[in-house]
């Protein structure tokens, strides 16, 4: 923040009163109102950013925690939000949730918006990406808990899922079903140009930024234990929607022969894959078995129902709030790793000898 910039400077720049600036900054005037837009534009031009922690005397609490999620429409993140809200309400706290809708620019706008709010702390689940997270500096004076990512922001406690174990467990189960030609679908919000970079990315120091790379590590470990050479032609890149699963499976079938299994990055993608295979007269699970991730309602109601890795999104949410409340009490906290398990359904079956 530009040193010396005050509400008075913003008021003069926007040609309004200081009290109007205060009301806008504190959310008492709708952001869509013309006067609010003028104030926020002036604040941005002057690079003014209020210090939320300084608005209250030491020891006082607002009872409000901010939360930013990649996409609230995706069932896994809905589960995180539900767990966080439930735990916060039991402790007489409120959660303000912002969804980035899978867009990094929207995430940055959400961070800026919440930085103008009066919060006790922030639970931040960033969109997976390379690089630094400069915007977190907006919250340097309040506690921040990083949810569902590991090793992305130094010196901030984190709650994350054991995705290496998840990828390993899914692959080992496919192998136990006598399926060795297993396609790995790497999920990205902002996909790299080609799948050849996945192996290199998984070995980098930034692998923890992407849950899909941890799962890929588990995939490689399971193959290695069975003495099955890694085949890069079996790795495909996808986004996280049903349509993405449908289209990437069409690409797989057009390029690769004798596929026996597909590991999807979530249940939405798995359901899209199953839809395409079924339309092509390819039997699921007999010809190709499919495993999803999240163990969501989608996995239960799909036809066939989807075998899926349960990563307990509700626990991610509750543990994040528990960690935040401990930080606000001045307690020391340790990183929390959420375990995974496999829910077996009808999208997988033993492959009979041909």
C-alpha positions in Angstrom: 0.0 0.0 0.0 1.2 3.5 -0.8 2.5 5.0 2.4 0.4 7.8 3.8 -2.8 7.2 1.8 -5.8 7.6 4.1 -9.6 7.6 3.8 -9.3 11.4 3.6 -7.2 11.1 0.5 -9.7 8.6 -1.1 -12.6 10.9 -0.2 -10.9 13.9 -1.9 -10.0 11.8 -4.9 -13.6 10.6 -5.3 -15.1 14.0 -4.3 -17.1 12.5 -1.5 -17.1 12.8 2.3 -14.8 10.7 4.6 -18.0 9.2 6.1 -19.1 8.0 2.7 -15.7 6.3 2.1 -16.0 4.6 5.5 -19.5 3.3 4.7 -18.4 1.9 1.3 -15.3 0.3 2.8 -17.3 -1.3 5.5 -19.9 -2.7 3.1 -22.8 -0.4 4.2 -23.3 0.8 0.6 -23.9 -1.6 -2.2 -20.9 -2.0 -4.4 -23.0 -1.6 -7.5 -24.2 1.9 -6.4 -22.5 4.7 -8.5 -21.1 6.4 -5.4 -19.6 3.1 -4.2 -18.0 2.4 -7.6 -16.5 5.9 -7.5 -15.0 5.3 -4.1 -13.7 1.9 -4.9 -12.2 3.2 -8.1 -10.5 6.0 -6.2 -9.2 3.5 -3.6 -7.7 1.4 -6.4 -6.1 4.3 -8.2 -4.5 5.4 -5.0 -3.7 1.8 -4.0 -5.4 2.4 -0.7 -6.0 -0.7 1.4 -7.5 -0.5 4.9 -5.9 -2.5 7.6 -8.8 -4.5 9.0 -6.9 -5.5 12.1 -6.3 -1.9 13.0 -10.0 -1.1 13.0 -10.5 -2.8 16.3 -8.8 -2.6 19.7 -6.4 -5.4 20.5 -8.3 -8.4 21.9 -11.6 -7.6 20.2 -13.2 -9.9 17.7 -15.6 -9.4 14.8 -16.8 -13.0 14.9 -16.4 -13.2 11.1 -14.0 -15.4 9.1 -13.5 -15.0 5.3 -13.2 -18.0 3.0 -12.2 -18.2 -0.7 -12.9 -21.3 -2.7 -12.0 -22.2 -6.3 -15.6 -23.0 -7.4 -18.5 -23.4 -5.0 -20.5 -25.2 -7.7 -18.1 -28.2 -7.6 -19.4 -30.7 -5.0 -16.1 -31.1 -3.2 -15.8 -27.4 -2.5 -19.4 -27.2 -1.5 -18.6 -29.8 1.1 -15.7 -27.7 2.4 -18.0 -24.7 2.7 -20.7 -26.8 4.5 -18.2 -28.2 7.0 -16.7 -24.7 7.7 -20.1 -23.1 8.2 -21.3 -25.9 10.5 -18.2 -25.6 12.7 -18.2 -21.8 12.7 -21.8 -21.6 13.8 -21.3 -24.0 16.7 -18.7 -21.5 17.9 -20.8 -18.4 17.3 -18.8 -17.3 14.2 -19.9 -16.4 10.7 -18.3 -17.3 7.4 -18.2 -15.0 4.4 -17.6 -17.1 1.3 -16.3 -16.0 -2.1 -16.1 -18.3 -5.1 -13.5 -17.7 -7.8 -15.5 -19.7 -10.4 -12.2 -21.3 -11.6 -10.8 -17.9 -12.7 -7.6 -16.6 -11.3 -8.5 -13.0 -12.0 -11.8 -13.4 -10.1 -9.8 -14.9 -7.2 -7.6 -11.8 -7.1 -10.7 -9.6 -7.1 -12.2 -11.7 -4.3 -9.0 -11.3 -2.3 -9.1 -7.5 -2.8 -12.8 -7.4 -1.8 -12.3 -9.4 1.4 -9.2 -7.3 2.3 -11.6 -4.4 2.6 -13.9 -6.4 4.9 -13.5 -6.6 8.7 -12.4 -10.1 9.3 -10.8 -12.0 12.2 -9.1 -14.4 9.7 -9.1 -15.9 6.2 -9.4 -19.5 5.1 -7.9 -19.5 1.7 -8.2 -22.3 -0.9 -6.4 -20.9 -3.9 -6.9 -22.0 -7.5 -3.9 -24.3 -8.3 -1.3 -22.4 -10.2 2.5 -21.8 -10.4 4.0 -18.7 -9.0 3.7 -16.6 -5.9 0.5 -15.5 -4.1 1.3 -11.8 -3.7 -2.3 -10.9 -2.8 -2.1 -12.8 0.5 0.0 -9.8 1.7 -3.3 -8.0 2.0 -3.9 -10.2 5.1 -0.5 -10.1 6.7 -2.0 -8.7 9.9 -4.6 -11.4 10.5 -4.4 -15.3 10.6 -4.6 -17.2 7.3 -5.2 -20.9 7.0 -4.5 -22.5 3.6 -7.0 -25.2 2.7 -6.6 -28.1 0.3 -3.2 -27.0 -0.9 0.2 -27.9 0.5 3.4 -25.8 0.6 2.0 -23.0 -1.5 2.3 -20.1 1.0 5.3 -20.1 3.4 4.7 -19.9 7.2 0.9 -20.3 6.9 -0.7 -23.4 8.5 -2.5 -25.7 6.1 -5.2 -28.4 5.9 -4.8 -30.7 3.0 -5.8 -34.2 1.7 -3.4 -37.0 1.3 -3.8 -37.0 -2.5 -0.6 -39.1 -3.1 -2.4 -41.9 -1.1 -5.6 -41.2 -3.1 -3.9 -41.7 -6.5 -2.0 -44.7 -5.2 -5.1 -46.3 -3.8 -7.2 -45.8 -7.0 -4.4 -47.2 -9.2 -3.7 -50.2 -6.9 -7.4 -51.1 -7.0 -7.4 -51.0 -10.8 -4.4 -53.2 -10.9 -6.0 -55.7 -8.5 -8.9 -55.8 -11.0 -6.3 -57.1 -13.6 -6.3 -53.8 -15.4 -2.9 -52.5 -16.4 -3.6 -50.1 -19.3 -4.9 -47.3 -17.0 -5.4 -43.8 -18.3 -4.6 -41.0 -15.8 -6.7 -37.8 -16.3 -4.8 -34.8 -14.9 -7.2 -32.1 -13.9 -6.2 -28.4 -14.2 -8.1 -25.1 -13.9 -5.6 -23.6 -16.4 -4.2 -26.6 -18.3 -0.6 -26.8 -19.5 0.0 -27.1 -23.2 0.6 -30.8 -23.3 0.7 -33.9 -21.0 4.4 -34.4 -21.5 5.1 -31.8 -18.9 3.1 -33.6 -16.2 6.0 -35.9 -15.2 8.4 -32.9 -14.9 5.9 -30.9 -13.0 5.3 -33.7 -10.5 9.0 -33.7 -9.6 9.2 -30.0 -9.1 9.1 -28.1 -5.8 5.7 -26.7 -6.8 4.0 -30.1 -7.1 2.0 -29.4 -3.9 0.3 -26.5 -5.7 -1.7 -29.1 -7.7 -3.6 -31.9 -6.1 -3.6 -33.7 -9.5 0.2 -33.9 -9.4 0.2 -35.6 -6.0 -2.3 -38.1 -7.3 -0.1 -38.6 -10.3 2.8 -39.4 -7.9 0.6 -42.1 -6.3 -0.3 -43.4 -9.7 3.4 -43.7 -10.6 4.2 -45.4 -7.3 1.6 -48.1 -7.8 2.7 -48.8 -11.3 6.3 -49.1 -10.2 5.4 -51.6 -7.4 3.8 -53.8 -10.0 6.7 -53.5 -12.4 4.6 -51.7 -15.0 6.6 -49.1 -17.1 5.2 -45.6 -17.1 3.5 -44.9 -20.5 3.1 -41.1 -21.1 0.6 -41.9 -23.9 -1.9 -42.9 -21.2 -1.8 -39.4 -19.5 -4.4 -36.8 -20.7 -5.2 -33.3 -19.5 -8.7 -32.2 -18.6 -10.6 -29.6 -16.7 -13.1 -30.4 -14.0 -16.5 -30.4 -15.7 -18.8 -33.2 -17.0 -18.2 -31.9 -20.5 -14.5 -32.0 -20.1 -14.7 -35.7 -19.1 -16.8 -36.4 -22.1 -14.5 -34.7 -24.6 -11.2 -36.0 -23.1 -12.6 -39.6 -23.3 -13.4 -39.1 -26.9 -9.8 -38.0 -27.4 -8.5 -41.1 -25.5 -10.6 -43.6 -27.6 -9.4 -41.9 -30.8 -5.7 -42.1 -29.9 -5.0 -45.0 -27.6 -5.8 -48.7 -28.1 -6.8 -51.3 -25.5 -7.6 -49.0 -22.6 -8.7 -50.9 -19.5 -9.3 -48.2 -16.9 -9.7 -44.5 -16.4 -8.8 -42.5 -13.3 -10.7 -39.2 -13.3 -9.9 -36.1 -11.3 -13.4 -35.8 -9.9 -16.8 -37.5 -10.2 -18.1 -34.9 -12.7 -15.3 -35.8 -15.1 -15.9 -39.5 -14.4 -19.6 -39.2 -15.2 -18.7 -37.4 -18.5 -16.3 -40.2 -19.4 -18.9 -42.9 -18.7 -21.5 -41.0 -20.8 -19.2 -41.0 -23.9 -18.2 -44.7 -23.4 -21.8 -45.7 -23.1 -22.8 -43.8 -26.2 -20.0 -45.7 -28.1 -21.3 -49.1 -27.0 -18.2 -49.5 -24.7 -19.3 -51.3 -21.6 -18.5 -49.8 -18.2 -17.2 -51.5 -16.1 -16.6 -54.7 -18.2 -14.6 -53.2 -21.1 -13.3 -50.1 -19.3 -13.6 -49.4 -15.6 -13.7 -45.8 -14.3 -12.8 -44.4 -10.9 -13.7 -40.9 -9.9 -12.6 -38.6 -7.0 -14.7 -36.9 -4.2 -17.2 -39.7 -3.6 -20.0 -37.1 -4.2 -23.7 -37.5 -4.7 -22.9 -37.7 -8.4 -21.0 -40.9 -7.9 -24.0 -42.5 -6.2 -26.7 -41.5 -8.7 -24.7 -42.0 -11.9 -25.4 -45.1 -14.1 -23.5 -47.1 -13.3 -22.7 -45.7 -9.9 -19.1 -44.6 -9.7 -16.3 -46.1 -7.6 -14.6 -43.0 -6.1 -12.0 -41.8 -3.7 -13.5 -40.2 -0.6 -11.4 -37.2 0.5 -13.8 -36.0 3.2 -14.4 -32.4 2.1 -16.5 -31.8 5.3 -13.4 -32.5 7.4 -11.3 -30.1 5.4 -13.8 -27.4 6.2 -14.2 -28.2 9.9 -10.5 -28.7 10.4 -9.8 -25.3 8.7 -12.2 -23.5 11.1 -10.8 -25.4 14.2 -7.3 -24.3 13.2 -8.4 -20.7 12.6 -10.1 -20.6 16.1 -6.9 -21.9 17.7 -4.9 -19.3 15.9 -7.2 -16.6 17.1 -6.7 -17.8 20.7 -3.0 -17.5 20.2 -2.4 -21.3 20.2 0.3 -23.0 18.2 -1.1 -25.2 15.4 0.2 -28.1 13.3 -0.7 -28.9 9.7 -3.7 -31.2 9.4 -3.7 -34.0 6.8 -7.1 -35.5 5.9 -7.1 -39.2 5.1 -8.7 -40.8 2.1 -10.6 -44.1 1.4 -12.1 -45.9 -1.6 -15.8 -46.3 -2.0 -16.4 -49.2 -4.4 -19.4 -49.1 -6.7 -20.5 -50.5 -10.1 -18.2 -48.6 -12.4 -15.3 -51.0 -11.7 -15.1 -54.8 -12.2 -12.5 -57.5 -12.6 -11.1 -57.8 -16.1 -11.6 -61.3 -17.4 -8.8 -62.8 -19.6 -9.4 -62.1 -23.3 
